């Protein structure tokens, strides 16, 4: 059946008239806080204990708004006769939110889960130069990050766990041998 000429225009005008007759809903923002969805992207929080200063977040940031400074520190050997190790220690971690485009690439590439989205959105400043927030402020925002949603009960097991379980079961099914190549008699 061919569409009636002008039916699209009539439908559009009907939607407009319906919207015009509804009462408007205005949020009284500073007095009443808005209801935000559970995983709202507001600002980036830093869980400093997980940061290994790998610099992946700073390198992958398209705006170059993450500033990281660190130094090497020698850790003594854990066992006698062992080798001393060196590790990076975080000196400065700052994000310039006047440059940040909130793409979340830094959060995605962090292999140690040191960066998270916080629902905090009230961090405006009167001077644009004060929008560079250091690690103390980023750490404060970390504690506003909601817990991840629970896994679905009916969801299938992650492929990584399934592969690891299959390899472990295969290894457990093999007969164990001693150092001379003879099977254990248990």
N, C-alpha and C positions, 0 to 999 in steps of 0.2 A: 504494500500500500504506500502510495506517495505521501510525503509529509505535506501538511497544509501550509501554504505560504504564510509566513508571519507567526507561526506557532512558537518558534524559538524566542522571538521578541516578547510574545505574550507571557511565556514562562519566566523570562528574565524580569519583566515588570512585576509579575506576581511575587517573586522572591523579594524584590526591592520593597514593595508595599508591605509585605509581611514583616520585614525587618524594621521598617519605619514605624510600625504600630507597636512594636515591643518596647517595654520599659528598658532604659539603658542601665547597665550595672557599672558603677564606678567604684573602684577599690580606693579606700581612704588610706593610701599607702603609709605615710609615716606613723599614723595612729594605729592602723591595723596591718599586721604583717600578712603578706599574701600566702596562700596555700600553694606550696611548690611541689612538683612531682618528686618522688623519692630519690631519683638519681639525677637531680638537676646539676648542670654544669655551671658552676659559678666562678670559682677561682681555684688555682692549683695549690695543693698542700704537699708538704715535704715530710716524709718519714725518714728522718736523718740517719737513724740506726741502720737502715737498709742501703744507704748510698755508699757505693764503693769508689766513687769519683772516676767512673769509667768514661765520662764525658760524652756518652752517646746522646743524651738529651740535648746538650748544647750543640753538638755537631749536626744533628738532624733538624734542629729548629730552623724553619724557613726565614724567620725574622731576626735570628741571632739575638734574642732577647734574654737568654739565660747566661749568667756570668758565674763561673766556677773557678775557685782558686784552691790549691791544695799543696801539701808538701809530703815528702817521703819520710817515713819513720821506720826504724829498724826494730823488729820484734825478736827477742832472744829465742833460741831454739827450745822446743818443747821437751826434747829428750837430751840427755848428756851425749855429747859428740855429734849432735845434729847441727844443721846449718841454720844460721840466722836468716830470717826472712825480712823483706821490706814490704810495707803497705802504704797506700795513699791515705792521708788524713785530710778531711774536708776542713778548709779554712773559711771559705766564703761560698755561699750558694744564694744567688739573687735572681729574681725575675723582674724584668721591666714590663709592667702591665700596660704602659703607654704604647709599647711596640707589639705586645702579644696579640695574636689574632685568634686565640682560643681554639686552635685546630686540634689539640690533643695529641699531636705526634710525639711530643716528649714523654707523655704518659704511656703511650703504646710501645715505644722502643725501649723503655727502661726495663732491663732484664731482671732487676732485683726488687721490683715493686716499691720504689722509693717515692714515686709521684702519684698523686690521686686527685680526682676532681672533688672539690668541696662545694656544697650548696651555698656557701657564703657569697653574698653578692654586694654587701654594703662595705665597700672599701674605697670609695671615692675620696679624692684629695682636692684641695683648692689649688694646689700648684702641681703641674704635670711632672715636675722633677721629683716629686715625692711618691710617684707611682712605682718606683723601683723598691720592691720589698725584699728584705734580707731573710736569712734562714730562720731567725727567731719568729718573725711574723708568719712565714710559711709553715713553721712547726705548729703555731697556734691554730691555723686553719686545718691542720691534719686531724685534729680531734673533733671536727665537725663533720667528717666524712662518715656517711652511713655505712652500716655493714652491708656486704654484698647480698643480693637476694638468694634465698634458699634454692637449692637444686630441685628440679621437678622430680617427683617420686617415680613417674613413669618414663623418665628419660633414659636413653641407652648410655651405657658406660663409655667414658671418653676412650678414644682409640689408643692413646698412650698407655692408659691403665690396662686395657684389654691385651695389648701387645706384651706388656711387662708381665701380666698374670700368666699368659700363654707360655712365655719363655721360662718363668719360674716353675710352672707345672711340668714342662718338658724336662727341665733340669732335675726336678725332684723324682721324675719317673725313671731316669737313667740309674742303673746300678752304680753305687759308689765303689771306687777302687782305691787300694792303698798305694803307697809310693813304689811298690814293686810290680804294680800292674795287676794285682790279684783282687778279686771282688771281696768286699767285707762280708763277713758272716755274722749278721745281727739277728 
